[in-house]
Amino acid sequence: MSMDLNFWRYKEGASRDHERVYEAACCEGEQLEELEPLPVEDILKSIADAFPDWAAGDNGRDFEKEDWGAFQIFTTGQAVRFDCYAMQEADMNTIMDILADYGCPLYDPQISTRFDAWTDR
């Protein structure tokens, strides 16, 4: 099973259209006025640190663990998308926790929901 996990941070007071942001920023790589810049290199380092026994390639953007799953990371200066393949729920939760530490709640396009109740909205 595959799924993608998507993350971004809105600027304070910005209008919020999660589906549009997902399509434009996470899929098309567009820069959007309503989004904050993200510390992408710090995020990538945090991910690498959290998955030390996974084989990493493509400059720390592809991760795989034999018989355990794989994920690829797509980034812009404002959004991060993880394409996950046959991953364990606990490992996907680790990704979500790391991005939450950067103030970025999960958007799940499979159910068109952003899990941002803990943010200032």
TIDOZA-150061 format. One record per residue: residue number from 1; residue in three letters; z, x, y of N, C-alpha, C, O in turn. Coordinates in nm, 2 decimals. Each point is the difference from the previous one (the first is absolute). Layout:
# TIDOZA-150061
+-----+------+--------+--------+--------+--------+--------+--------+--------+--------+--------+--------+--------+--------+
| seq | type |    n.w |    n.u |    n.v |   ca.w |   ca.u |   ca.v |    c.w |    c.u |    c.v |    o.w |    o.u |    o.v |
+-----+------+--------+--------+--------+--------+--------+--------+--------+--------+--------+--------+--------+--------+
| NUM |  ALA |      Z |      X |      Y |      Z |      X |      Y |      Z |      X |      Y |      Z |      X |      Y |
...
+-----+------+--------+--------+--------+--------+--------+--------+--------+--------+--------+--------+--------+--------+
***
This chain:
# TIDOZA-150061
+-----+------+--------+--------+--------+--------+--------+--------+--------+--------+--------+--------+--------+--------+
| seq | type |    n.w |    n.u |    n.v |   ca.w |   ca.u |   ca.v |    c.w |    c.u |    c.v |    o.w |    o.u |    o.v |
+-----+------+--------+--------+--------+--------+--------+--------+--------+--------+--------+--------+--------+--------+
|   1 |  MET |   0.00 |   0.08 |  -0.12 |   0.00 |  -0.08 |   0.12 |   0.00 |   0.09 |   0.12 |   0.07 |   0.10 |   0.01 |
|   2 |  SER |  -0.15 |  -0.14 |   0.09 |   0.00 |   0.07 |   0.13 |   0.05 |  -0.09 |   0.11 |  -0.02 |  -0.12 |   0.00 |
|   3 |  MET |   0.07 |   0.18 |   0.10 |   0.04 |  -0.07 |   0.12 |   0.00 |   0.10 |   0.12 |   0.02 |   0.12 |  -0.02 |
|   4 |  ASP |  -0.03 |  -0.17 |   0.14 |   0.01 |   0.08 |   0.11 |   0.12 |  -0.04 |   0.09 |   0.03 |  -0.12 |   0.01 |
|   5 |  LEU |   0.04 |   0.22 |   0.04 |   0.12 |  -0.01 |   0.08 |  -0.04 |   0.05 |   0.14 |  -0.05 |   0.11 |   0.01 |
|   6 |  ASN |   0.08 |  -0.19 |   0.09 |  -0.05 |   0.04 |   0.14 |   0.12 |   0.00 |   0.10 |   0.09 |  -0.09 |  -0.01 |
|   7 |  PHE |  -0.10 |   0.18 |   0.10 |   0.11 |   0.02 |   0.09 |  -0.05 |   0.03 |   0.14 |  -0.09 |   0.08 |   0.02 |
|   8 |  TRP |   0.16 |  -0.13 |   0.08 |  -0.02 |   0.03 |   0.14 |   0.12 |  -0.05 |   0.08 |   0.09 |  -0.07 |  -0.05 |
|   9 |  ARG |  -0.09 |   0.11 |   0.18 |   0.10 |  -0.04 |   0.10 |  -0.06 |  -0.06 |   0.12 |  -0.09 |   0.07 |   0.06 |
|  10 |  TYR |   0.13 |  -0.19 |  -0.02 |  -0.05 |  -0.06 |   0.12 |   0.07 |   0.06 |   0.12 |   0.12 |   0.04 |  -0.01 |
|  11 |  LYS |  -0.19 |  -0.03 |   0.12 |   0.07 |   0.03 |   0.13 |   0.09 |  -0.12 |   0.04 |  -0.03 |  -0.11 |  -0.04 |
|  12 |  GLU |   0.13 |   0.14 |   0.11 |   0.09 |  -0.11 |   0.05 |  -0.08 |  -0.10 |   0.09 |  -0.07 |   0.04 |   0.09 |
|  13 |  GLY |   0.09 |  -0.16 |  -0.13 |  -0.07 |  -0.11 |   0.08 |  -0.14 |  -0.03 |  -0.04 |  -0.07 |  -0.08 |   0.06 |
|  14 |  ALA |   0.01 |   0.16 |  -0.15 |  -0.14 |  -0.02 |  -0.04 |  -0.02 |  -0.13 |  -0.08 |   0.09 |  -0.04 |  -0.07 |
|  15 |  SER |  -0.21 |  -0.01 |   0.08 |  -0.03 |  -0.12 |  -0.08 |  -0.01 |   0.05 |  -0.15 |  -0.04 |   0.11 |  -0.02 |
|  16 |  ARG |   0.07 |  -0.20 |  -0.07 |   0.00 |   0.04 |  -0.14 |  -0.09 |  -0.09 |  -0.08 |   0.03 |  -0.12 |  -0.03 |
|  17 |  ASP |  -0.14 |   0.18 |  -0.01 |  -0.09 |  -0.06 |  -0.09 |  -0.02 |   0.09 |  -0.12 |  -0.09 |   0.09 |  -0.01 |
|  18 |  HIS |   0.18 |  -0.11 |  -0.09 |   0.01 |   0.10 |  -0.11 |  -0.13 |   0.01 |  -0.08 |  -0.04 |   0.11 |  -0.03 |
|  19 |  GLU |  -0.03 |  -0.22 |   0.01 |  -0.12 |   0.01 |  -0.08 |  -0.11 |   0.08 |   0.08 |  -0.08 |   0.08 |  -0.06 |
|  20 |  ARG |   0.07 |  -0.10 |   0.19 |  -0.10 |   0.07 |   0.08 |   0.04 |   0.15 |   0.00 |  -0.09 |   0.08 |  -0.01 |
|  21 |  VAL |   0.21 |  -0.05 |   0.03 |   0.05 |   0.14 |   0.00 |  -0.04 |   0.07 |  -0.14 |  -0.05 |   0.11 |  -0.01 |
|  22 |  TYR |   0.08 |  -0.19 |  -0.10 |  -0.03 |   0.06 |  -0.13 |  -0.15 |   0.03 |  -0.01 |  -0.03 |   0.11 |  -0.04 |
|  23 |  GLU |  -0.05 |  -0.21 |   0.07 |  -0.15 |   0.02 |  -0.01 |  -0.04 |   0.12 |   0.09 |  -0.08 |   0.08 |  -0.04 |
|  24 |  ALA |   0.12 |  -0.09 |   0.17 |  -0.05 |   0.10 |   0.10 |   0.06 |   0.14 |  -0.02 |  -0.08 |   0.10 |  -0.01 |
|  25 |  ALA |   0.21 |  -0.09 |   0.00 |   0.07 |   0.13 |  -0.01 |   0.00 |   0.06 |  -0.14 |  -0.03 |   0.12 |  -0.02 |
|  26 |  CYS |   0.07 |  -0.20 |  -0.07 |   0.02 |   0.05 |  -0.14 |  -0.12 |   0.01 |  -0.08 |  -0.01 |   0.08 |  -0.09 |
|  27 |  CYS |  -0.09 |  -0.17 |   0.11 |  -0.13 |   0.01 |  -0.07 |  -0.11 |   0.07 |   0.07 |  -0.07 |   0.07 |  -0.06 |
|  28 |  GLU |   0.06 |  -0.10 |   0.19 |  -0.11 |   0.06 |   0.08 |   0.04 |   0.13 |   0.07 |  -0.09 |   0.07 |   0.05 |
|  29 |  GLY |   0.22 |  -0.04 |  -0.04 |   0.04 |   0.12 |   0.07 |  -0.01 |  -0.01 |   0.15 |   0.01 |   0.11 |   0.07 |
|  30 |  GLU |  -0.01 |  -0.23 |  -0.01 |  -0.01 |  -0.01 |   0.14 |   0.14 |   0.03 |   0.07 |   0.10 |  -0.03 |  -0.06 |
|  31 |  GLN |  -0.11 |   0.08 |   0.18 |   0.12 |   0.01 |   0.08 |   0.02 |  -0.13 |   0.08 |  -0.09 |  -0.05 |   0.06 |
|  32 |  LEU |   0.21 |   0.00 |  -0.06 |   0.03 |  -0.13 |   0.06 |   0.10 |   0.02 |   0.11 |   0.10 |   0.07 |  -0.01 |
|  33 |  GLU |  -0.12 |  -0.14 |   0.13 |   0.09 |   0.01 |   0.11 |   0.14 |  -0.04 |  -0.03 |   0.10 |   0.05 |   0.06 |
|  34 |  GLU |  -0.08 |  -0.15 |  -0.15 |   0.13 |  -0.06 |  -0.02 |   0.09 |   0.08 |  -0.10 |   0.11 |  -0.03 |  -0.03 |
|  35 |  LEU |  -0.17 |   0.14 |  -0.03 |   0.08 |   0.08 |  -0.09 |   0.05 |   0.13 |   0.06 |  -0.06 |   0.06 |   0.08 |
|  36 |  GLU |   0.18 |  -0.02 |  -0.13 |   0.06 |   0.13 |   0.03 |  -0.06 |   0.11 |  -0.07 |  -0.05 |  -0.02 |  -0.12 |
|  37 |  PRO |   0.05 |   0.14 |   0.17 |  -0.05 |   0.12 |  -0.08 |   0.11 |   0.03 |  -0.10 |   0.12 |  -0.03 |   0.02 |
|  38 |  LEU |  -0.16 |   0.08 |  -0.14 |   0.09 |   0.03 |  -0.11 |   0.00 |   0.15 |  -0.02 |  -0.10 |   0.07 |   0.02 |
|  39 |  PRO |   0.21 |  -0.01 |  -0.06 |   0.01 |   0.14 |  -0.04 |  -0.06 |   0.03 |  -0.14 |   0.08 |   0.02 |  -0.09 |
|  40 |  VAL |  -0.21 |  -0.03 |   0.08 |  -0.07 |   0.00 |  -0.13 |   0.04 |   0.13 |  -0.08 |   0.03 |  -0.02 |  -0.12 |
|  41 |  GLU |  -0.03 |   0.13 |   0.18 |   0.03 |   0.12 |  -0.08 |   0.15 |   0.00 |  -0.05 |   0.02 |   0.04 |  -0.12 |
|  42 |  ASP |   0.07 |  -0.10 |   0.19 |   0.14 |  -0.01 |  -0.04 |   0.00 |  -0.10 |  -0.12 |   0.08 |   0.02 |  -0.10 |
|  43 |  ILE |  -0.15 |  -0.13 |   0.11 |  -0.01 |  -0.10 |  -0.11 |  -0.05 |   0.06 |  -0.12 |   0.05 |  -0.02 |  -0.11 |
|  44 |  LEU |  -0.16 |   0.10 |   0.12 |  -0.06 |   0.06 |  -0.12 |   0.09 |   0.10 |  -0.06 |   0.01 |   0.01 |  -0.13 |
|  45 |  LYS |   0.07 |   0.06 |   0.21 |   0.10 |   0.10 |  -0.06 |   0.11 |  -0.08 |  -0.07 |   0.04 |   0.04 |  -0.11 |
|  46 |  SER |   0.00 |  -0.15 |   0.17 |   0.11 |  -0.08 |  -0.07 |  -0.05 |  -0.06 |  -0.13 |   0.08 |   0.00 |  -0.10 |
|  47 |  ILE |  -0.20 |  -0.04 |   0.09 |  -0.06 |  -0.05 |  -0.12 |  -0.01 |   0.12 |  -0.10 |   0.05 |  -0.02 |  -0.12 |
|  48 |  ALA |  -0.10 |   0.13 |   0.16 |   0.00 |   0.12 |  -0.10 |   0.13 |   0.04 |  -0.05 |   0.02 |   0.03 |  -0.11 |
|  49 |  ASP |   0.08 |  -0.04 |   0.20 |   0.14 |   0.04 |  -0.04 |   0.06 |  -0.10 |  -0.10 |   0.08 |   0.03 |  -0.08 |
|  50 |  ALA |  -0.12 |  -0.16 |   0.09 |   0.05 |  -0.11 |  -0.08 |  -0.07 |   0.00 |  -0.14 |   0.05 |  -0.06 |  -0.09 |
|  51 |  PHE |  -0.17 |   0.12 |   0.08 |  -0.07 |   0.00 |  -0.13 |  -0.04 |   0.15 |  -0.04 |  -0.11 |   0.03 |  -0.02 |
|  52 |  PRO |   0.22 |   0.05 |   0.01 |  -0.03 |   0.14 |  -0.03 |  -0.06 |   0.03 |  -0.14 |  -0.07 |   0.10 |  -0.01 |
|  53 |  ASP |   0.09 |  -0.19 |  -0.08 |  -0.06 |   0.03 |  -0.14 |  -0.13 |  -0.07 |  -0.02 |  -0.05 |  -0.01 |  -0.11 |
|  54 |  TRP |  -0.01 |  -0.04 |   0.22 |  -0.13 |  -0.06 |  -0.01 |  -0.10 |   0.10 |   0.04 |   0.02 |   0.08 |   0.10 |
|  55 |  ALA |  -0.14 |  -0.07 |  -0.16 |  -0.10 |   0.09 |   0.04 |  -0.06 |  -0.05 |   0.13 |  -0.04 |  -0.12 |   0.01 |
|  56 |  ALA |   0.03 |   0.21 |   0.09 |  -0.05 |  -0.04 |   0.13 |  -0.13 |   0.07 |   0.02 |  -0.02 |   0.12 |  -0.03 |
|  57 |  GLY |  -0.08 |  -0.19 |   0.09 |  -0.13 |   0.05 |   0.04 |  -0.04 |  -0.05 |   0.13 |   0.07 |  -0.07 |   0.07 |
|  58 |  ASP |  -0.19 |   0.11 |  -0.02 |  -0.06 |  -0.04 |   0.12 |   0.10 |   0.01 |   0.12 |   0.03 |  -0.09 |   0.07 |
|  59 |  ASN |   0.03 |   0.21 |  -0.06 |   0.09 |   0.03 |   0.11 |   0.12 |  -0.09 |   0.00 |   0.04 |  -0.05 |   0.11 |
|  60 |  GLY |   0.02 |   0.01 |  -0.22 |   0.11 |  -0.08 |   0.00 |  -0.03 |  -0.15 |   0.02 |   0.09 |  -0.08 |   0.04 |
|  61 |  ARG |  -0.21 |   0.04 |  -0.08 |  -0.04 |  -0.15 |   0.02 |  -0.03 |  -0.07 |  -0.13 |  -0.01 |  -0.12 |   0.00 |
|  62 |  ASP |   0.00 |   0.20 |  -0.11 |  -0.02 |  -0.06 |  -0.13 |   0.12 |   0.05 |  -0.09 |   0.02 |   0.12 |  -0.01 |
|  63 |  PHE |   0.04 |  -0.21 |  -0.06 |   0.11 |   0.03 |  -0.09 |  -0.02 |  -0.06 |  -0.13 |  -0.05 |  -0.12 |  -0.01 |
|  64 |  GLU |   0.08 |   0.19 |  -0.10 |  -0.02 |  -0.06 |  -0.14 |   0.11 |   0.06 |  -0.09 |   0.03 |   0.12 |   0.01 |
|  65 |  LYS |   0.02 |  -0.20 |  -0.10 |   0.09 |   0.05 |  -0.10 |  -0.05 |  -0.06 |  -0.13 |  -0.01 |  -0.12 |  -0.02 |
|  66 |  GLU |  -0.02 |   0.21 |  -0.07 |  -0.06 |  -0.05 |  -0.13 |   0.09 |  -0.11 |  -0.07 |   0.12 |   0.02 |  -0.01 |
|  67 |  ASP |  -0.19 |  -0.12 |  -0.03 |   0.06 |  -0.12 |  -0.06 |   0.11 |  -0.07 |   0.08 |   0.08 |  -0.07 |  -0.05 |
|  68 |  TRP |  -0.09 |   0.09 |   0.19 |   0.10 |  -0.06 |   0.08 |  -0.07 |  -0.07 |   0.12 |   0.06 |  -0.09 |   0.06 |
|  69 |  GLY |  -0.18 |   0.13 |  -0.02 |  -0.07 |  -0.07 |   0.11 |  -0.05 |   0.10 |   0.10 |   0.00 |   0.12 |  -0.02 |
|  70 |  ALA |  -0.06 |  -0.17 |   0.13 |  -0.06 |   0.08 |   0.10 |  -0.01 |  -0.08 |   0.13 |   0.01 |  -0.12 |   0.00 |
|  71 |  PHE |  -0.02 |   0.20 |   0.11 |  -0.02 |  -0.07 |   0.13 |  -0.08 |   0.09 |   0.09 |   0.01 |   0.13 |  -0.01 |
|  72 |  GLN |  -0.08 |  -0.19 |   0.10 |  -0.07 |   0.07 |   0.10 |   0.04 |  -0.04 |   0.14 |   0.04 |  -0.12 |   0.01 |
|  73 |  ILE |  -0.03 |   0.21 |   0.09 |   0.05 |  -0.04 |   0.13 |  -0.12 |   0.01 |   0.10 |  -0.07 |   0.10 |   0.01 |
|  74 |  PHE |   0.05 |  -0.21 |   0.07 |  -0.09 |   0.00 |   0.11 |   0.08 |  -0.01 |   0.12 |   0.09 |  -0.08 |   0.01 |
|  75 |  THR |  -0.12 |   0.16 |   0.09 |   0.08 |   0.00 |   0.13 |  -0.09 |   0.00 |   0.12 |  -0.12 |   0.05 |   0.00 |
|  76 |  THR |   0.17 |  -0.11 |   0.11 |  -0.05 |   0.02 |   0.13 |   0.12 |   0.04 |   0.08 |   0.10 |   0.03 |  -0.06 |
|  77 |  GLY |  -0.12 |  -0.01 |   0.19 |   0.12 |   0.03 |   0.08 |   0.10 |  -0.11 |   0.02 |   0.10 |   0.02 |   0.06 |
|  78 |  GLN |  -0.14 |  -0.14 |  -0.11 |   0.08 |  -0.12 |   0.02 |   0.03 |  -0.08 |  -0.13 |   0.09 |  -0.09 |   0.01 |
|  79 |  ALA |  -0.15 |   0.12 |  -0.12 |   0.02 |  -0.08 |  -0.12 |  -0.01 |   0.09 |  -0.12 |  -0.06 |   0.10 |   0.00 |
|  80 |  VAL |   0.13 |  -0.15 |  -0.11 |   0.00 |   0.07 |  -0.13 |  -0.02 |  -0.10 |  -0.11 |   0.06 |  -0.10 |   0.00 |
|  81 |  ARG |  -0.16 |   0.13 |  -0.08 |  -0.03 |  -0.09 |  -0.12 |   0.01 |   0.08 |  -0.13 |  -0.05 |   0.11 |  -0.01 |
|  82 |  PHE |   0.13 |  -0.16 |  -0.08 |   0.01 |   0.06 |  -0.13 |  -0.08 |  -0.09 |  -0.10 |   0.03 |  -0.12 |  -0.02 |
|  83 |  ASP |  -0.13 |   0.18 |  -0.05 |  -0.07 |  -0.07 |  -0.11 |   0.07 |   0.04 |  -0.13 |  -0.01 |   0.12 |  -0.04 |
|  84 |  CYS |   0.08 |  -0.21 |  -0.02 |   0.08 |   0.03 |  -0.12 |  -0.06 |  -0.05 |  -0.12 |  -0.06 |  -0.11 |  -0.01 |
|  85 |  TYR |   0.06 |   0.19 |  -0.10 |  -0.07 |  -0.03 |  -0.13 |   0.10 |   0.02 |  -0.11 |   0.05 |   0.11 |  -0.02 |
|  86 |  ALA |  -0.02 |  -0.22 |  -0.05 |   0.09 |   0.00 |  -0.12 |   0.13 |   0.07 |   0.03 |   0.06 |   0.07 |  -0.08 |
|  87 |  MET |   0.00 |  -0.10 |   0.20 |   0.13 |   0.06 |   0.04 |   0.11 |  -0.08 |  -0.04 |  -0.01 |  -0.13 |  -0.01 |
|  88 |  GLN |   0.13 |   0.19 |  -0.01 |   0.12 |  -0.07 |  -0.03 |   0.05 |  -0.06 |   0.13 |  -0.02 |   0.06 |   0.11 |
|  89 |  GLU |   0.09 |  -0.17 |  -0.12 |   0.05 |  -0.07 |   0.12 |   0.10 |   0.09 |   0.07 |   0.00 |   0.00 |   0.12 |
|  90 |  ALA |   0.08 |   0.08 |  -0.19 |   0.10 |   0.09 |   0.06 |  -0.07 |   0.10 |   0.09 |   0.05 |   0.03 |   0.11 |
|  91 |  ASP |  -0.16 |   0.02 |  -0.15 |  -0.08 |   0.10 |   0.08 |  -0.06 |  -0.06 |   0.12 |   0.00 |   0.06 |   0.11 |
|  92 |  MET |  -0.05 |  -0.18 |  -0.12 |  -0.05 |  -0.07 |   0.12 |   0.11 |  -0.03 |   0.09 |  -0.01 |   0.00 |   0.13 |
|  93 |  ASN |   0.13 |  -0.04 |  -0.18 |   0.12 |  -0.02 |   0.09 |   0.04 |   0.13 |   0.07 |   0.04 |  -0.01 |   0.12 |
|  94 |  THR |  -0.06 |   0.12 |  -0.18 |   0.03 |   0.13 |   0.06 |  -0.09 |   0.02 |   0.12 |   0.05 |   0.03 |   0.11 |
|  95 |  ILE |  -0.18 |  -0.06 |  -0.12 |  -0.09 |   0.00 |   0.11 |   0.04 |  -0.09 |   0.11 |   0.00 |   0.04 |   0.12 |
|  96 |  MET |   0.04 |  -0.16 |  -0.15 |   0.04 |  -0.10 |   0.10 |   0.12 |   0.04 |   0.07 |   0.01 |  -0.01 |   0.12 |
|  97 |  ASP |   0.09 |   0.07 |  -0.19 |   0.12 |   0.05 |   0.06 |  -0.03 |   0.12 |   0.10 |   0.06 |   0.00 |   0.11 |
|  98 |  ILE |  -0.15 |   0.09 |  -0.15 |  -0.03 |   0.11 |   0.09 |  -0.06 |  -0.05 |   0.13 |   0.03 |   0.04 |   0.11 |
|  99 |  LEU |  -0.13 |  -0.14 |  -0.12 |  -0.06 |  -0.05 |   0.12 |   0.09 |  -0.08 |   0.08 |  -0.01 |  -0.01 |   0.12 |
| 100 |  ALA |   0.11 |  -0.06 |  -0.18 |   0.10 |  -0.07 |   0.07 |   0.08 |   0.09 |   0.09 |   0.04 |  -0.03 |   0.11 |
| 101 |  ASP |  -0.01 |   0.15 |  -0.17 |   0.07 |   0.10 |   0.08 |  -0.08 |   0.04 |   0.13 |   0.06 |   0.05 |   0.09 |
| 102 |  TYR |  -0.19 |  -0.06 |  -0.09 |  -0.08 |   0.02 |   0.12 |  -0.02 |  -0.12 |   0.08 |  -0.09 |   0.00 |   0.09 |
| 103 |  GLY |   0.16 |  -0.11 |  -0.12 |  -0.01 |  -0.12 |   0.08 |  -0.13 |  -0.08 |  -0.04 |  -0.04 |  -0.09 |   0.09 |
| 104 |  CYS |  -0.01 |   0.11 |  -0.20 |  -0.13 |  -0.07 |  -0.04 |   0.03 |  -0.09 |  -0.12 |   0.01 |   0.04 |  -0.11 |
| 105 |  PRO |  -0.01 |  -0.17 |   0.13 |   0.01 |  -0.10 |  -0.11 |  -0.13 |  -0.01 |  -0.08 |  -0.11 |   0.03 |   0.05 |
| 106 |  LEU |   0.13 |  -0.08 |  -0.17 |  -0.12 |  -0.02 |  -0.09 |  -0.08 |  -0.12 |   0.04 |   0.06 |  -0.10 |   0.03 |
| 107 |  TYR |  -0.19 |   0.11 |  -0.03 |  -0.09 |  -0.11 |   0.00 |  -0.07 |  -0.01 |  -0.14 |  -0.06 |   0.10 |  -0.04 |
| 108 |  ASP |   0.07 |  -0.21 |  -0.02 |  -0.06 |  -0.02 |  -0.13 |  -0.12 |  -0.09 |   0.01 |   0.02 |  -0.12 |   0.01 |
| 109 |  PRO |  -0.14 |   0.17 |  -0.01 |  -0.12 |  -0.08 |   0.02 |  -0.02 |  -0.09 |  -0.12 |  -0.08 |  -0.10 |   0.01 |
| 110 |  GLN |   0.13 |   0.13 |  -0.13 |  -0.02 |  -0.09 |  -0.11 |   0.06 |  -0.14 |   0.02 |  -0.04 |  -0.09 |  -0.06 |
| 111 |  ILE |   0.15 |   0.09 |   0.14 |   0.06 |  -0.13 |   0.04 |   0.01 |  -0.03 |   0.15 |   0.06 |  -0.09 |   0.04 |
| 112 |  SER |  -0.14 |   0.17 |   0.03 |  -0.01 |  -0.01 |   0.15 |   0.14 |  -0.01 |   0.07 |   0.02 |  -0.09 |   0.08 |
| 113 |  THR |   0.07 |   0.18 |  -0.12 |   0.14 |  -0.01 |   0.05 |   0.04 |   0.14 |   0.05 |  -0.02 |   0.10 |  -0.07 |
| 114 |  ARG |   0.08 |  -0.10 |   0.18 |   0.07 |   0.13 |   0.06 |   0.15 |  -0.02 |  -0.01 |   0.05 |  -0.10 |   0.05 |
| 115 |  PHE |   0.01 |   0.19 |  -0.12 |   0.15 |  -0.01 |  -0.02 |   0.07 |   0.07 |   0.11 |   0.05 |   0.11 |  -0.01 |
| 116 |  ASP |  -0.04 |  -0.18 |   0.13 |   0.05 |   0.06 |   0.12 |   0.12 |  -0.07 |   0.06 |   0.03 |   0.02 |   0.12 |
| 117 |  ALA |   0.04 |  -0.10 |  -0.20 |   0.11 |  -0.07 |   0.05 |   0.11 |   0.10 |   0.05 |   0.08 |  -0.05 |   0.09 |
| 118 |  TRP |  -0.08 |   0.17 |  -0.13 |   0.11 |   0.09 |   0.05 |  -0.04 |   0.07 |   0.13 |   0.08 |   0.08 |   0.05 |
| 119 |  THR |  -0.20 |  -0.10 |  -0.01 |  -0.05 |   0.06 |   0.13 |   0.04 |  -0.09 |   0.12 |   0.04 |  -0.11 |  -0.02 |
| 120 |  ASP |  -0.06 |   0.16 |   0.14 |   0.02 |  -0.08 |   0.12 |  -0.10 |  -0.10 |   0.02 |   0.01 |  -0.09 |   0.09 |
| 121 |  ARG |  -0.12 |   0.09 |  -0.16 |  -0.12 |  -0.09 |   0.01 |  -0.04 |   0.00 |   0.14 |  -0.10 |  -0.07 |   0.04 |
+-----+------+--------+--------+--------+--------+--------+--------+--------+--------+--------+--------+--------+--------+
***
